[in-house]
């Protein structure tokens, strides 16, 4: 499988059609050494996501993705997504900070559509801003510099021109470095800055924001400089070693609401 020279960030569509009955997830961090979490995802697709018309993944579906030639390492996940799409459902995926190299082959093999971060859509009559969320963690200056580098199209092309083994080693190294650095960072430093989220919501002319990344699921109502908006934070997933952490956000009957998985 040869690299086509297109930076993954340039593969994303910048417009999302109106959603009829969507379900939103993020931060599953799927990998082959997290079998219980993978099984929870497969069950979610069969039991829960099937009730909805669109599945929107707001980043970090994978623990890491070293490029589309890494796709053969995850045949069960790819087939599960493809089978969901073959049911006539719509499937959208946004890059996270772990799987920012998802590209055209991933789209072709799964039937997913890669979407920009952030992106605006409608659910019913409600205008919504969708994002992975890490763009708004602006107190962490080192992370923002790191993020900006990896979202640069030229950098992505340069990385993808390396051999797959080198990219896997790089991904593992970056993951270990991130885990080590995060142990020394405060929750406040790694959380979004509400003022920056409010600015993005105001610019997008929305009163609702949905994002992941922070692993702090909640529904917040903010008033920032007389601007009022709702912020829904998606849960991360972890079903390893007896844990049952995970869930989704759905839109039904004109309302957004959380559902916990067990």
C-alpha positions as CSV (number, residue, x, y, z in Angstrom):
1,X,0.0,0.0,0.0
2,X,1.8,3.2,-1.2
3,X,1.3,6.6,0.4
4,X,-0.6,8.9,-2.0
5,X,1.0,12.1,-0.8
6,X,-2.1,13.6,0.7
7,X,-1.8,14.8,4.3
8,X,-4.6,13.2,6.4
9,X,-5.6,16.6,7.7
10,X,-6.3,17.7,4.1
11,X,-8.6,14.6,3.6
12,X,-11.2,16.0,6.0
13,X,-14.5,17.6,4.8
14,X,-15.2,21.0,6.2
15,X,-19.0,20.7,6.1
16,X,-21.3,18.1,7.7
17,X,-24.9,17.6,6.6
18,X,-27.7,18.0,9.0
19,X,-28.0,15.0,11.3
20,X,-31.3,13.2,11.9
21,X,-30.7,10.9,14.8
22,X,-27.0,10.9,15.7
23,X,-24.9,9.2,18.4
24,X,-21.6,10.7,19.5
25,X,-18.6,8.9,21.0
26,X,-14.9,9.7,21.6
27,X,-11.7,8.6,23.3
28,X,-12.1,4.8,23.0
29,X,-8.3,4.3,22.5
30,X,-8.9,0.9,20.9
31,X,-5.8,-1.3,20.6
32,X,-5.1,-5.1,20.3
33,X,-4.0,-5.3,23.9
34,X,-7.3,-3.9,25.2
35,X,-9.6,-6.7,24.2
36,X,-12.4,-6.0,26.7
37,X,-12.7,-2.4,25.4
38,X,-12.8,-3.7,21.8
39,X,-15.6,-6.1,22.7
40,X,-17.5,-3.3,24.4
41,X,-17.2,-1.3,21.2
42,X,-18.5,-4.2,19.0
43,X,-21.4,-4.7,21.4
44,X,-22.1,-0.9,21.2
45,X,-22.3,-1.1,17.4
46,X,-24.6,-4.1,17.5
47,X,-26.9,-3.1,20.4
48,X,-26.8,0.7,20.7
49,X,-25.5,2.5,17.6
50,X,-27.8,0.5,15.4
51,X,-30.7,2.5,16.9
52,X,-29.4,5.7,15.4
53,X,-28.9,7.0,11.9
54,X,-25.4,8.5,12.2
55,X,-22.4,7.6,14.3
56,X,-20.0,10.5,14.9
57,X,-16.6,9.6,16.4
58,X,-14.9,12.8,17.8
59,X,-11.3,11.6,17.9
60,X,-9.1,8.9,19.4
61,X,-11.0,5.9,18.2
62,X,-7.6,4.2,18.2
63,X,-4.9,4.3,20.9
64,X,-2.6,5.2,18.0
65,X,-2.7,5.0,14.2
66,X,0.7,5.0,12.4
67,X,-0.8,5.6,8.9
68,X,-3.2,3.9,6.6
69,X,-0.7,1.1,5.9
70,X,-1.2,0.2,9.6
71,X,-4.8,-0.8,8.8
72,X,-4.0,-4.5,8.6
73,X,-3.3,-4.5,12.3
74,X,-7.0,-3.9,13.1
75,X,-9.1,-6.1,10.8
76,X,-11.9,-6.7,13.4
77,X,-12.3,-3.0,14.1
78,X,-12.3,-2.1,10.4
79,X,-14.8,-4.8,9.6
80,X,-17.1,-3.8,12.5
81,X,-17.2,-0.2,11.2
82,X,-17.7,-1.4,7.6
83,X,-20.6,-3.6,8.7
84,X,-22.2,-0.8,10.5
85,X,-22.0,1.4,7.4
86,X,-23.5,-1.4,5.3
87,X,-26.6,-1.3,7.4
88,X,-27.3,2.1,5.7
89,X,-26.0,4.1,8.5
90,X,-23.8,7.2,8.2
91,X,-20.3,7.1,9.7
92,X,-18.1,10.2,10.5
93,X,-14.7,10.3,12.2
94,X,-12.6,13.2,13.4
95,X,-8.9,13.1,14.1
96,X,-7.8,13.0,17.7
97,X,-4.4,13.5,19.2
98,X,-3.7,9.7,18.9
99,X,-5.1,8.9,15.5
100,X,-4.4,12.1,13.5
101,X,-3.0,10.0,10.6
102,X,-6.3,8.4,9.6
103,X,-6.6,8.9,5.9
104,X,-8.2,8.0,2.6
105,X,-7.6,4.2,2.9
106,X,-9.3,4.2,6.3
107,X,-12.3,6.0,4.7
108,X,-12.5,3.6,1.8
109,X,-12.2,0.4,3.9
110,X,-14.8,1.5,6.5
111,X,-17.1,3.8,4.5
112,X,-16.4,6.6,7.1
113,X,-16.1,10.2,6.2
114,X,-13.3,12.2,7.9
115,X,-14.4,15.5,9.2
116,X,-12.5,18.7,10.1
117,X,-11.9,19.8,13.7
118,X,-13.9,21.8,14.6
119,X,-17.0,21.4,12.3
120,X,-20.5,22.7,12.5
121,X,-23.6,20.7,11.9
122,X,-27.4,20.6,12.8
123,X,-29.3,18.1,14.9
124,X,-32.9,18.8,14.3
125,X,-33.1,22.6,14.4
126,X,-30.1,22.9,16.8
127,X,-26.9,24.2,15.4
128,X,-23.9,22.4,17.1
129,X,-20.1,22.8,17.1
130,X,-18.2,19.5,17.2
131,X,-14.6,19.1,18.1
132,X,-12.1,16.7,19.7
133,X,-11.5,19.4,22.2
134,X,-7.7,19.5,22.6
135,X,-7.5,22.7,20.6
136,X,-9.1,24.5,23.6
137,X,-6.6,23.2,26.2
138,X,-4.7,26.5,25.7
139,X,-3.1,26.7,29.2
140,X,-0.8,23.8,28.2
141,X,1.5,25.7,25.9
142,X,3.8,22.8,25.3
143,X,1.0,20.6,24.2
144,X,-0.4,23.2,21.9
145,X,3.0,23.6,20.2
146,X,3.2,19.8,19.8
147,X,-0.4,19.6,18.4
148,X,0.3,22.4,15.9
149,X,3.3,20.5,14.7
150,X,1.5,17.2,14.1
151,X,-1.5,18.9,12.5
152,X,0.8,20.6,9.9
153,X,0.3,19.0,6.5
154,X,3.9,19.1,5.6
155,X,4.9,17.4,8.8
156,X,2.3,14.7,8.3
157,X,3.5,14.0,4.8
158,X,7.1,13.8,6.1
159,X,6.1,11.3,8.8
160,X,4.1,9.2,6.3
161,X,7.1,8.9,4.0
162,X,9.0,7.0,6.8
163,X,8.8,3.2,7.0
164,X,5.8,1.8,8.9
165,X,8.1,0.3,11.6
166,X,9.7,3.7,12.3
167,X,6.2,5.3,12.5
168,X,5.0,2.7,15.0
169,X,8.1,3.3,17.1
170,X,7.5,7.0,16.9
171,X,3.9,6.6,18.0
172,X,4.9,4.4,20.9
173,X,7.6,6.9,22.0
174,X,5.2,9.8,21.8
175,X,2.5,7.9,23.7
176,X,5.0,7.0,26.5
177,X,6.2,10.6,26.6
178,X,2.7,12.0,26.8
179,X,1.8,9.6,29.7
180,X,4.9,10.6,31.6
181,X,4.4,14.3,31.1
182,X,0.7,14.1,32.1
183,X,1.6,12.7,35.5
184,X,3.2,16.0,36.3
185,X,0.4,18.2,34.9
186,X,-2.6,19.5,36.9
187,X,-6.2,18.8,35.8
188,X,-6.7,22.5,35.2
189,X,-3.7,22.6,32.8
190,X,-5.1,19.7,30.8
191,X,-8.7,20.9,30.7
192,X,-10.3,23.2,28.1
193,X,-10.4,26.9,28.8
194,X,-14.0,27.9,28.8
195,X,-13.3,31.3,27.4
196,X,-11.7,29.8,24.4
197,X,-14.6,27.4,23.9
198,X,-17.0,30.3,24.2
199,X,-15.1,32.3,21.6
200,X,-15.3,29.4,19.1
201,X,-19.0,28.9,19.9
202,X,-19.7,32.6,19.3
203,X,-17.8,32.7,16.1
204,X,-19.6,29.6,14.9
205,X,-23.0,31.0,16.0
206,X,-23.9,28.0,18.1
207,X,-25.3,27.5,21.5
208,X,-24.2,23.9,21.9
209,X,-20.7,22.4,21.8
210,X,-19.8,18.7,21.9
211,X,-16.2,17.5,22.5
212,X,-14.1,14.8,24.0
213,X,-10.4,14.6,24.9
214,X,-10.5,15.6,28.6
215,X,-12.0,12.4,29.9
216,X,-14.3,14.5,32.1
217,X,-17.8,13.6,30.9
218,X,-20.4,16.2,31.9
219,X,-23.0,18.7,30.7
220,X,-22.1,22.3,31.5
221,X,-24.1,25.4,30.9
222,X,-21.7,28.4,30.7
223,X,-22.3,32.1,30.7
224,X,-19.2,33.8,29.3
225,X,-19.2,37.6,28.7
226,X,-23.0,37.5,28.5
227,X,-22.8,34.6,26.0
228,X,-24.7,31.5,27.1
229,X,-24.0,28.1,25.7
230,X,-24.1,24.4,26.6
231,X,-21.0,22.2,26.6
232,X,-21.3,18.4,26.5
233,X,-18.1,16.5,27.2
234,X,-18.0,12.9,26.0
235,X,-16.7,10.0,28.2
236,X,-13.6,8.0,27.5
237,X,-13.8,4.2,27.4
238,X,-12.0,1.6,29.6
239,X,-13.4,-1.9,30.1
240,X,-10.1,-3.5,31.0
241,X,-9.5,-5.4,34.3
242,X,-13.2,-5.3,35.3
243,X,-13.7,-1.6,34.6
244,X,-16.9,-0.4,33.0
245,X,-16.2,3.2,32.0
246,X,-17.7,4.3,28.7
247,X,-20.8,5.7,27.2
248,X,-22.3,7.9,24.4
249,X,-24.3,11.0,23.8
250,X,-27.3,10.8,21.6
251,X,-29.8,13.2,20.1
252,X,-33.4,12.0,20.1
253,X,-36.8,13.8,20.1
254,X,-35.1,17.2,20.1
255,X,-32.9,16.6,23.1
256,X,-29.3,15.5,23.8
257,X,-28.7,13.0,26.6
258,X,-26.0,10.7,27.9
259,X,-26.2,6.9,28.1
260,X,-23.7,4.9,30.2
261,X,-22.4,1.6,29.0
262,X,-22.0,-1.4,31.3
